[in-house]
Amino acid sequence: MSNKIIKIALLDMYNGEPNQGMRCIIDVVNRFSPVVSFEIFDVRVKCELPDKNKFDIYISTGGPGNPLSGDGNWDVKYYEFIDSLNKWNTENSIKKHVLFICHSFQMACLHFGLATVTKRNDTSFGVMTIHKTKEGLVDPLFEGLGDPFYAIDSRDYQVVQPKLSIFAKKGAKIISLEKIRDHVQYERAIMAVRFTDYFVGTQFHPEADPISFVSHLRNKEAKEKIKNMKGKKKFRNMLEDLLDDDKIYRTNETLIPNFLRIAINDLLKTKKTLSN
């Protein structure tokens, strides 16, 4: 952390496909300038991963495709990298903080053996209510958010069937679940996990802001696809939710800032203690 700058590595998992996610993440990270600097690493296309000795905080993005499969190269190296960060945290006073989003979250749940990842019966897309668990009610990641709170959800896969004995063994906690659906007999998907004190992940997209989402909906092809998938009424409801200051705006302004604030404070506090 030279020159008092905390370095953030953004792990790009978008596989080269156009997206608004990285712009949204950078927008949130820039709110902490000049305390932090960041660098982007293209994990899936270029198999780029950061030097763990040079970075303090890691945000691993969402992305398209099947989280159950990789090409045998980038995915193997990605898992090895995550393990190396976890090992670092057991051996060093200054910790590495990691946030896993959507695709990365699914991969992390698989890798740590916490749950099953399955293909959904249909695509989940739009504004979703997220419910905190008992552990989630006191998790600092969600401080300032109601229960339930609202987030952008976009996924063809889901994390289900938690292996509670492994959760207990690893000290991991489920901190949120998807909406309660009384009219269908599907298991509620896991929407966020506290893997360790320093690793946390969300199935939903805390980086998403209404501006980027509405921009996506201005694409005629995308708009018609969503209308056909969800119906005109749900499409209109989604637009209303996007414009509500207490829904997506609140999550975008709260969750990743909470993650970064917690991480930055921990890093600065530990560094100060070690320098005394």
C-alpha positions as CSV (number, residue, x, y, z in Angstrom):
1,M,0.0,0.0,0.0
2,S,2.7,2.5,-1.1
3,N,1.9,6.2,-0.9
4,K,-1.1,5.3,1.3
5,I,-3.0,4.1,-1.9
6,I,-5.0,0.9,-1.5
7,K,-4.9,-1.1,-4.7
8,I,-8.0,-2.8,-6.1
9,A,-7.9,-5.6,-8.7
10,L,-11.0,-5.9,-10.8
11,L,-11.3,-9.4,-12.2
12,D,-13.1,-9.2,-15.5
13,M,-15.2,-12.4,-16.0
14,Y,-17.3,-11.1,-18.9
15,N,-15.6,-13.3,-21.5
16,G,-15.2,-10.4,-23.9
17,E,-19.0,-9.7,-24.2
18,P,-20.3,-6.2,-24.1
19,N,-21.7,-5.2,-20.7
20,Q,-22.5,-2.3,-18.4
21,G,-21.2,-4.0,-15.3
22,M,-17.6,-2.9,-15.4
23,R,-18.6,0.7,-15.9
24,C,-20.9,0.5,-12.9
25,I,-18.1,-1.1,-10.7
26,I,-15.6,1.5,-11.8
27,D,-18.1,4.3,-10.9
28,V,-18.5,2.9,-7.4
29,V,-14.7,2.4,-6.9
30,N,-14.1,6.0,-8.1
31,R,-16.2,7.3,-5.2
32,F,-13.2,6.2,-3.0
33,S,-10.6,8.1,-5.0
34,P,-7.9,9.2,-4.1
35,V,-7.7,6.6,-1.3
36,V,-7.7,3.7,-3.9
37,S,-6.4,2.9,-7.3
38,F,-7.6,0.1,-9.5
39,E,-6.5,-2.2,-12.4
40,I,-8.5,-4.5,-14.6
41,F,-7.5,-8.1,-15.3
42,D,-9.2,-10.0,-18.2
43,V,-9.5,-13.5,-16.6
44,R,-11.5,-15.5,-19.2
45,V,-10.2,-14.1,-22.5
46,K,-6.5,-13.4,-21.6
47,C,-6.1,-15.5,-18.5
48,E,-4.9,-12.5,-16.6
49,L,-4.7,-12.6,-12.9
50,P,-3.1,-10.0,-10.5
51,D,0.0,-10.4,-8.4
52,K,-1.4,-10.9,-5.0
53,N,1.6,-9.1,-3.4
54,K,0.6,-5.9,-5.2
55,F,-3.2,-5.7,-4.5
56,D,-5.3,-5.4,-1.4
57,I,-8.9,-5.7,-2.5
58,Y,-10.5,-7.8,-5.3
59,I,-13.8,-7.5,-7.0
60,S,-14.6,-10.5,-9.3
61,T,-17.4,-9.6,-11.7
62,G,-20.4,-11.4,-13.1
63,G,-20.3,-12.8,-16.6
64,P,-22.1,-15.0,-19.2
65,G,-22.1,-18.7,-19.6
66,N,-22.1,-21.8,-17.6
67,P,-20.3,-21.5,-14.2
68,L,-19.9,-25.3,-14.1
69,S,-17.5,-25.3,-17.0
70,G,-14.3,-23.5,-18.1
71,D,-11.7,-24.2,-20.7
72,G,-9.4,-26.0,-18.3
73,N,-7.0,-23.1,-18.3
74,W,-8.4,-19.8,-17.0
75,D,-10.8,-21.5,-14.6
76,V,-8.1,-23.7,-13.1
77,K,-5.8,-20.7,-12.6
78,Y,-8.7,-18.6,-11.2
79,Y,-9.5,-21.2,-8.6
80,E,-5.8,-21.5,-7.7
81,F,-5.6,-17.8,-7.3
82,I,-8.6,-17.7,-5.0
83,D,-7.0,-20.4,-2.9
84,S,-3.8,-18.5,-2.7
85,L,-5.7,-15.4,-1.4
86,N,-7.4,-17.6,1.2
87,K,-4.1,-19.1,2.2
88,W,-2.6,-15.6,2.4
89,N,-5.2,-14.6,4.9
90,T,-4.3,-17.5,7.2
91,E,-0.7,-16.5,7.2
92,N,-0.6,-12.7,7.2
93,S,-1.9,-9.9,9.4
94,I,-2.9,-7.7,6.5
95,K,-5.8,-9.4,4.8
96,K,-7.0,-9.7,1.2
97,H,-10.7,-8.7,0.8
98,V,-12.7,-10.3,-2.0
99,L,-16.2,-9.6,-3.4
100,F,-17.6,-12.2,-5.8
101,I,-20.5,-11.2,-8.0
102,C,-23.0,-13.4,-9.8
103,H,-21.0,-15.8,-12.1
104,S,-18.0,-15.5,-9.8
105,F,-20.3,-16.1,-6.8
106,Q,-21.6,-19.3,-8.3
107,M,-18.0,-20.5,-9.1
108,A,-16.9,-19.7,-5.5
109,C,-19.8,-21.6,-4.0
110,L,-18.9,-24.6,-6.2
111,H,-15.2,-24.3,-5.4
112,F,-15.6,-24.2,-1.7
113,G,-18.1,-27.1,-1.8
114,L,-20.9,-25.2,-0.1
115,A,-23.8,-25.9,-2.4
116,T,-25.1,-27.1,-5.8
117,V,-25.3,-25.0,-8.9
118,T,-28.1,-25.9,-11.3
119,K,-29.7,-24.4,-14.4
120,R,-32.9,-22.6,-13.7
121,N,-36.2,-23.6,-15.4
122,D,-36.3,-20.0,-16.9
123,T,-34.1,-17.0,-16.8
124,S,-34.3,-14.7,-13.8
125,F,-34.1,-11.1,-15.0
126,G,-35.1,-7.8,-13.6
127,V,-35.7,-6.2,-10.2
128,M,-35.9,-8.8,-7.4
129,T,-36.6,-8.6,-3.7
130,I,-33.8,-10.0,-1.6
131,H,-34.5,-11.3,1.9
132,K,-31.9,-11.2,4.6
133,T,-31.3,-14.3,6.8
134,K,-30.8,-14.1,10.5
135,E,-27.0,-13.9,9.9
136,G,-27.6,-11.3,7.1
137,L,-29.5,-9.0,9.4
138,V,-26.3,-8.3,11.3
139,D,-23.8,-8.6,8.4
140,P,-22.1,-5.3,7.8
141,L,-22.3,-5.8,4.0
142,F,-26.1,-5.1,4.2
143,E,-25.9,-2.2,6.7
144,G,-28.3,0.6,5.5
145,L,-30.5,-1.8,3.4
146,G,-34.0,-2.7,4.4
147,D,-35.4,-6.3,4.6
148,P,-36.2,-7.1,2.0
149,F,-34.1,-4.9,-0.2
150,Y,-34.1,-4.7,-4.0
151,A,-31.4,-5.6,-6.6
152,I,-31.0,-6.4,-10.2
153,D,-31.0,-10.1,-10.9
154,S,-29.8,-11.7,-14.2
155,R,-29.0,-15.4,-14.3
156,D,-29.7,-18.7,-15.9
157,Y,-28.1,-20.7,-13.1
158,Q,-28.7,-20.7,-9.4
159,V,-27.0,-21.8,-6.1
160,V,-29.2,-24.2,-4.1
161,Q,-29.1,-27.2,-1.8
162,P,-26.6,-25.8,0.8
163,K,-24.4,-28.3,2.4
164,L,-24.9,-27.0,5.9
165,S,-22.2,-29.3,7.5
166,I,-19.6,-27.8,5.2
167,F,-20.9,-24.3,5.9
168,A,-20.4,-25.0,9.6
169,K,-17.0,-26.5,9.1
170,K,-15.7,-23.5,7.1
171,G,-17.5,-20.9,9.2
172,A,-19.4,-19.7,6.1
173,K,-22.9,-18.2,6.4
174,I,-25.9,-17.7,4.1
175,I,-26.8,-14.1,4.5
176,S,-29.6,-13.7,2.0
177,L,-32.2,-15.7,0.0
178,E,-34.4,-15.0,-3.0
179,K,-38.0,-13.9,-2.8
180,I,-40.6,-16.3,-1.2
181,R,-42.7,-17.8,-4.0
182,D,-45.7,-19.6,-2.4
183,H,-47.3,-20.4,-5.7
184,V,-44.4,-22.6,-7.0
185,Q,-42.6,-25.5,-5.3
186,Y,-39.1,-24.4,-6.2
187,E,-36.3,-24.2,-3.6
188,R,-35.3,-20.6,-2.8
189,A,-31.9,-19.8,-4.2
190,I,-29.1,-18.6,-2.1
191,M,-28.5,-14.9,-3.0
192,A,-25.4,-14.0,-0.8
193,V,-22.8,-15.9,1.2
194,R,-20.2,-14.7,3.8
195,F,-17.5,-17.2,2.9
196,T,-15.1,-15.8,5.5
197,D,-14.6,-12.6,7.4
198,Y,-12.8,-11.3,4.3
199,F,-14.6,-13.1,1.4
200,V,-18.2,-12.4,0.6
201,G,-20.3,-12.8,-2.5
202,T,-23.7,-12.0,-4.0
203,Q,-25.8,-13.8,-6.7
204,F,-27.4,-10.5,-7.7
205,H,-25.7,-7.4,-9.2
206,P,-25.0,-4.8,-6.5
207,E,-23.1,-2.8,-9.0
208,A,-26.1,-2.3,-11.3
209,D,-27.5,1.2,-11.5
210,P,-30.8,2.3,-13.0
211,I,-29.1,4.4,-15.6
212,S,-27.2,1.5,-17.1
213,F,-30.3,-0.8,-16.9
214,V,-32.5,1.7,-18.7
215,S,-29.8,2.2,-21.3
216,H,-29.9,-1.5,-21.9
217,L,-33.7,-1.4,-22.3
218,R,-33.4,1.3,-25.0
219,N,-32.0,-1.3,-27.3
220,K,-35.1,-2.4,-29.2
221,E,-34.0,-6.0,-29.6
222,A,-33.3,-6.3,-25.8
223,K,-36.6,-4.6,-24.9
224,E,-38.6,-7.0,-27.1
225,K,-36.7,-10.0,-25.7
226,I,-37.5,-9.0,-22.1
227,K,-41.1,-8.3,-23.0
228,N,-41.5,-11.7,-24.6
229,M,-39.7,-13.4,-21.7
230,K,-41.5,-11.7,-18.8
231,G,-44.7,-10.2,-20.3
232,K,-45.7,-6.5,-20.8
233,K,-47.1,-6.1,-17.2
234,K,-43.9,-7.3,-15.5
235,F,-41.9,-5.2,-17.9
236,R,-43.8,-2.1,-16.9
237,N,-43.5,-3.0,-13.2
238,M,-39.7,-3.4,-13.7
239,L,-39.5,0.1,-15.1
240,E,-41.4,1.5,-12.1
241,D,-39.0,-0.3,-9.7
242,L,-36.0,1.1,-11.5
243,L,-37.2,4.7,-11.0
244,D,-37.9,4.2,-7.2
245,D,-35.2,5.9,-5.2
246,D,-35.6,3.3,-2.4
247,K,-35.0,0.3,-4.6
248,I,-32.1,-0.1,-7.0
249,Y,-30.6,3.3,-6.3
250,R,-30.4,2.4,-2.6
251,T,-28.6,-0.9,-3.2
252,N,-26.2,0.6,-5.7
253,E,-25.3,3.4,-3.3
254,T,-24.9,1.0,-0.3
255,L,-23.6,-2.5,-0.9
256,I,-20.3,-2.2,-2.7
257,P,-19.5,1.0,-0.8
258,N,-20.1,-1.0,2.4
259,F,-17.7,-3.7,1.1
260,L,-15.0,-1.2,0.2
261,R,-15.4,0.9,3.4
262,I,-15.1,-2.2,5.6
263,A,-12.0,-3.4,3.6
264,I,-10.3,0.0,3.5
265,N,-10.8,0.6,7.2
266,D,-9.5,-2.9,8.1
267,L,-6.4,-2.4,5.9
268,L,-5.6,1.1,7.2
269,K,-6.2,0.0,10.8
270,T,-4.0,-3.1,10.5
271,K,-1.2,-1.2,8.7
272,K,-1.3,1.5,11.4
273,T,-1.1,-1.1,14.2
274,L,1.8,-2.8,12.5
275,S,3.7,0.4,12.0
276,N,3.5,1.4,15.7
